[in-house]
């Protein structure tokens, strides 16, 4: 092993707002809070997501083969209908694309795609 993954960093225009969005969905807390850098996690050093301000933000475009996605988050839920209502209330938008009985696709308030994953889980 050369190293260990410390955190996943998400570029965005408003780190504090996007961190609050994902903290509410994932039940995480703010571990670091700055104007340009906010980190959430269950505890410092474990399963952390960081949100970093970028000066000229352009949201990704879901489903455009000319601009393929580089990264998205899969969030496993027990009740996808309830989870969908909650993420929409937090500011998510539903995107085209789903595999019935497996996942639904959304965009967070900054435009990053993420999936609510449900149904069969193959560990």
DOMAR-701590 format. One line per 8 residues: their letters; for each residue z, y, x of N, C-alpha, C. Coordinates in nm, 2 decimals, m for minus. Layout:
a	Z,Y,X,Z,Y,X,Z,Y,X ~ ...;
//
This chain:
xxxxxxxx	0.00,m0.12,0.09,0.00,0.00,0.00,0.00,0.12,0.09 ~ m0.09,0.22,0.06,m0.09,0.34,0.13,0.00,0.44,0.07 ~ 0.01,0.45,m0.06,0.10,0.55,m0.13,0.12,0.51,m0.27 ~ 0.19,0.59,m0.34,0.22,0.57,m0.49,0.17,0.69,m0.57 ~ 0.13,0.66,m0.69,0.09,0.77,m0.78,0.21,0.85,m0.82 ~ 0.21,0.98,m0.79,0.32,1.07,m0.83,0.30,1.12,m0.97 ~ 0.19,1.18,m1.00,0.17,1.23,m1.13,0.02,1.25,m1.16 ~ m0.02,1.26,m1.28,m0.16,1.29,m1.32,m0.16,1.44,m1.36;
xxxxxxxx	m0.25,1.51,m1.30,m0.26,1.65,m1.32,m0.38,1.69,m1.42 ~ m0.35,1.77,m1.52,m0.45,1.81,m1.62,m0.47,1.96,m1.60 ~ m0.60,2.00,m1.57,m0.63,2.14,m1.56,m0.64,2.20,m1.71 ~ m0.60,2.32,m1.72,m0.60,2.38,m1.86,m0.58,2.53,m1.85 ~ m0.61,2.61,m1.95,m0.59,2.75,m1.95,m0.44,2.79,m1.97 ~ m0.36,2.71,m2.04,m0.22,2.75,m2.07,m0.13,2.63,m2.05 ~ m0.08,2.61,m1.93,0.00,2.49,m1.90,0.12,2.47,m1.99 ~ 0.19,2.58,m2.02,0.31,2.57,m2.10,0.28,2.51,m2.24;
xxxxxxxx	0.18,2.57,m2.30,0.14,2.52,m2.43,0.10,2.38,m2.44 ~ 0.01,2.34,m2.34,m0.04,2.20,m2.34,0.07,2.10,m2.30 ~ 0.16,2.14,m2.21,0.28,2.06,m2.18,0.36,2.03,m2.31 ~ 0.39,2.14,m2.38,0.47,2.12,m2.51,0.40,2.03,m2.61 ~ 0.26,2.04,m2.62,0.19,1.95,m2.70,0.21,1.81,m2.67 ~ 0.19,1.77,m2.54,0.20,1.63,m2.50,0.35,1.59,m2.49 ~ 0.44,1.68,m2.46,0.58,1.64,m2.47,0.63,1.60,m2.61 ~ 0.57,1.67,m2.71,0.61,1.64,m2.85,0.55,1.50,m2.89;
xxxxxxxx	0.43,1.47,m2.84,0.36,1.35,m2.88,0.43,1.23,m2.80 ~ 0.46,1.25,m2.68,0.51,1.14,m2.59,0.66,1.13,m2.58 ~ 0.74,1.22,m2.65,0.88,1.22,m2.64,0.93,1.25,m2.50 ~ 0.86,1.33,m2.42,0.90,1.36,m2.29,0.96,1.50,m2.28 ~ 1.02,1.53,m2.17,1.09,1.66,m2.15,1.02,1.74,m2.04 ~ 1.04,1.86,m2.03,0.99,1.95,m1.92,1.07,1.93,m1.80 ~ 1.01,1.88,m1.69,1.08,1.86,m1.56,1.06,1.98,m1.47 ~ 0.95,2.05,m1.47,0.92,2.17,m1.39,0.85,2.27,m1.48;
xxxxxxxx	0.88,2.39,m1.47,0.83,2.49,m1.56,0.80,2.62,m1.48 ~ 0.67,2.65,m1.46,0.63,2.77,m1.40,0.51,2.83,m1.47 ~ 0.47,2.95,m1.44,0.36,3.01,m1.51,0.23,2.93,m1.50 ~ 0.20,2.88,m1.38,0.08,2.81,m1.35,0.09,2.66,m1.34 ~ 0.21,2.60,m1.35,0.23,2.46,m1.33,0.35,2.41,m1.41 ~ 0.33,2.32,m1.50,0.44,2.26,m1.58,0.42,2.11,m1.58 ~ 0.54,2.04,m1.56,0.54,1.90,m1.55,0.63,1.84,m1.65 ~ 0.58,1.74,m1.72,0.66,1.67,m1.82,0.68,1.52,m1.78;
xxxxxxxx	0.79,1.46,m1.83,0.81,1.32,m1.80,0.94,1.28,m1.86 ~ 0.97,1.15,m1.85,1.10,1.09,m1.90,1.21,1.13,m1.81 ~ 1.18,1.14,m1.68,1.27,1.19,m1.58,1.19,1.22,m1.46 ~ 1.24,1.31,m1.37,1.16,1.35,m1.26,1.12,1.23,m1.17 ~ 0.99,1.22,m1.14,0.94,1.11,m1.06,0.89,0.99,m1.13 ~ 0.91,0.98,m1.26,0.87,0.86,m1.34,0.77,0.91,m1.45 ~ 0.65,0.85,m1.45,0.55,0.87,m1.56,0.54,1.02,m1.59 ~ 0.50,1.10,m1.49,0.49,1.24,m1.51,0.35,1.28,m1.54;
xxxxxxxx	0.33,1.38,m1.62,0.20,1.45,m1.64,0.23,1.60,m1.60 ~ 0.13,1.65,m1.52,0.14,1.79,m1.48,0.03,1.87,m1.54 ~ 0.05,1.99,m1.57,m0.05,2.08,m1.63,m0.06,2.20,m1.54 ~ m0.19,2.22,m1.50,m0.21,2.33,m1.40,m0.31,2.43,m1.45 ~ m0.27,2.56,m1.44,m0.36,2.66,m1.49,m0.48,2.68,m1.40 ~ m0.60,2.69,m1.46,m0.72,2.72,m1.39,m0.78,2.85,m1.44 ~ m0.84,2.93,m1.36,m0.88,3.06,m1.39,m1.00,3.06,m1.49 ~ m1.10,2.97,m1.47,m1.21,2.97,m1.56,m1.23,2.84,m1.63;
xxxxxxxx	m1.15,2.82,m1.74,m1.15,2.69,m1.81,m1.27,2.67,m1.89 ~ m1.33,2.55,m1.88,m1.44,2.51,m1.97,m1.39,2.37,m2.02 ~ m1.37,2.35,m2.15,m1.33,2.22,m2.20,m1.44,2.12,m2.18 ~ m1.40,1.99,m2.17,m1.50,1.89,m2.16,m1.57,1.87,m2.30 ~ m1.69,1.81,m2.29,m1.76,1.78,m2.41,m1.76,1.63,m2.44 ~ m1.70,1.59,m2.55,m1.70,1.45,m2.58,m1.83,1.40,m2.63 ~ m1.87,1.28,m2.58,m1.99,1.22,m2.64,m2.13,1.27,m2.59 ~ m2.13,1.36,m2.50,m2.25,1.42,m2.44,m2.29,1.34,m2.32;
xxxxxxxx	m2.39,1.25,m2.32,m2.42,1.17,m2.20,m2.46,1.25,m2.08 ~ m2.50,1.37,m2.10,m2.54,1.46,m1.99,m2.41,1.51,m1.91 ~ m2.30,1.51,m1.98,m2.17,1.55,m1.92,m2.07,1.45,m1.95 ~ m2.07,1.33,m1.88,m1.98,1.22,m1.90,m1.83,1.26,m1.87 ~ m1.74,1.20,m1.95,m1.60,1.23,m1.93,m1.55,1.17,m1.80 ~ m1.47,1.24,m1.74,m1.41,1.19,m1.61,m1.27,1.13,m1.64 ~ m1.20,1.17,m1.74,m1.07,1.12,m1.76,m1.03,1.15,m1.91 ~ m0.96,1.05,m1.97,m0.89,1.08,m2.09,m0.77,0.99,m2.10;
xxxxxxxx	m0.67,1.03,m2.19,m0.55,0.96,m2.20,m0.56,0.86,m2.32 ~ m0.50,0.74,m2.31,m0.48,0.65,m2.42,m0.34,0.65,m2.45 ~ m0.31,0.68,m2.58,m0.17,0.69,m2.62,m0.15,0.58,m2.73 ~ m0.07,0.48,m2.70,m0.05,0.37,m2.80,0.05,0.41,m2.90 ~ 0.02,0.38,m3.03,0.10,0.42,m3.14,0.12,0.30,m3.23 ~ 0.23,0.29,m3.31,0.25,0.19,m3.40,0.18,0.21,m3.54 ~ 0.19,0.33,m3.58,0.13,0.37,m3.71,0.02,0.48,m3.69 ~ m0.10,0.44,m3.68,m0.21,0.54,m3.64,m0.23,0.65,m3.75;
xxxxxxxx	m0.21,0.62,m3.88,m0.23,0.72,m3.98,m0.12,0.82,m3.97 ~ 0.01,0.78,m3.95,0.12,0.88,m3.93,0.10,0.96,m3.80 ~ 0.06,0.89,m3.69,0.04,0.95,m3.56,m0.08,1.06,m3.57 ~ m0.18,1.02,m3.65,m0.29,1.12,m3.66,m0.24,1.24,m3.74 ~ m0.17,1.23,m3.84,m0.12,1.34,m3.91,m0.03,1.43,m3.82 ~ 0.05,1.37,m3.74,0.13,1.45,m3.65,0.06,1.52,m3.54 ~ m0.04,1.45,m3.47,m0.12,1.52,m3.37,m0.20,1.63,m3.42 ~ m0.26,1.61,m3.54,m0.33,1.72,m3.61,m0.24,1.84,m3.64;
xxxxxxxx	m0.12,1.81,m3.68,m0.03,1.92,m3.71,0.01,2.00,m3.58 ~ 0.01,1.93,m3.47,0.04,1.99,m3.34,m0.08,2.07,m3.28 ~ m0.19,2.05,m3.34,m0.31,2.13,m3.30,m0.42,2.05,m3.24 ~ m0.42,1.92,m3.25,m0.53,1.83,m3.21,m0.64,1.84,m3.31 ~ m0.76,1.80,m3.26,m0.88,1.80,m3.35,m0.94,1.65,m3.34 ~ m0.98,1.60,m3.45,m1.04,1.47,m3.45,m1.18,1.48,m3.40 ~ m1.22,1.39,m3.31,m1.36,1.38,m3.25,m1.43,1.26,m3.30 ~ m1.56,1.26,m3.30,m1.64,1.14,m3.34,m1.61,1.03,m3.24;
xxxxxxxx	m1.61,0.91,m3.29,m1.59,0.79,m3.20,m1.46,0.72,m3.24 ~ m1.48,0.60,m3.27,m1.36,0.51,m3.29,m1.41,0.37,m3.30 ~ m1.32,0.28,m3.27,m1.34,0.14,m3.29,m1.24,0.10,m3.40 ~ m1.29,0.08,m3.52,m1.20,0.05,m3.63,m1.10,m0.06,m3.59 ~ m0.97,m0.03,m3.61,m0.87,m0.13,m3.58,m0.83,m0.13,m3.43 ~ m0.88,m0.03,m3.35,m0.85,m0.03,m3.21,m0.81,0.11,m3.16 ~ m0.89,0.21,m3.19,m0.85,0.35,m3.14,m0.92,0.45,m3.22 ~ m0.87,0.58,m3.22,m0.93,0.70,m3.27,m0.93,0.81,m3.17;
xxxxxxxx	m1.03,0.89,m3.16,m1.05,0.99,m3.06,m1.01,1.13,m3.11 ~ m0.94,1.21,m3.03,m0.90,1.34,m3.06,m0.92,1.43,m2.94 ~ m0.92,1.56,m2.96,m0.91,1.66,m2.85,m0.78,1.73,m2.86 ~ m0.72,1.76,m2.75,m0.59,1.84,m2.75,m0.63,1.98,m2.77 ~ m0.53,2.07,m2.78,m0.56,2.21,m2.81,m0.65,2.28,m2.70 ~ m0.65,2.23,m2.58,m0.74,2.28,m2.47,m0.87,2.21,m2.47 ~ m0.89,2.11,m2.55,m1.02,2.04,m2.55,m1.03,1.91,m2.48 ~ m0.92,1.86,m2.41,m0.93,1.74,m2.34,m0.93,1.62,m2.45;
xxxxxxxx	m1.01,1.52,m2.43,m1.01,1.41,m2.52,m0.89,1.32,m2.49 ~ m0.84,1.26,m2.60,m0.74,1.15,m2.58,m0.76,1.06,m2.70 ~ m0.71,0.93,m2.69,m0.72,0.83,m2.79,m0.59,0.79,m2.84 ~ m0.58,0.77,m2.97,m0.46,0.70,m3.03,m0.51,0.56,m3.03 ~ m0.44,0.47,m2.96,m0.47,0.33,m2.95,m0.37,0.25,m3.04 ~ m0.42,0.16,m3.12,m0.34,0.08,m3.21,m0.40,m0.05,m3.22 ~ m0.34,m0.13,m3.31,m0.39,m0.27,m3.33,m0.35,m0.36,m3.22 ~ m0.44,m0.46,m3.20,m0.41,m0.57,m3.10,m0.39,m0.51,m2.96;
xxx	m0.29,m0.56,m2.90,m0.25,m0.51,m2.76,m0.25,m0.63,m2.67 ~ m0.34,m0.63,m2.57,m0.35,m0.74,m2.47,m0.28,m0.69,m2.34 ~ m0.16,m0.73,m2.32,m0.09,m0.69,m2.20,m0.16,m0.74,m2.07;
//
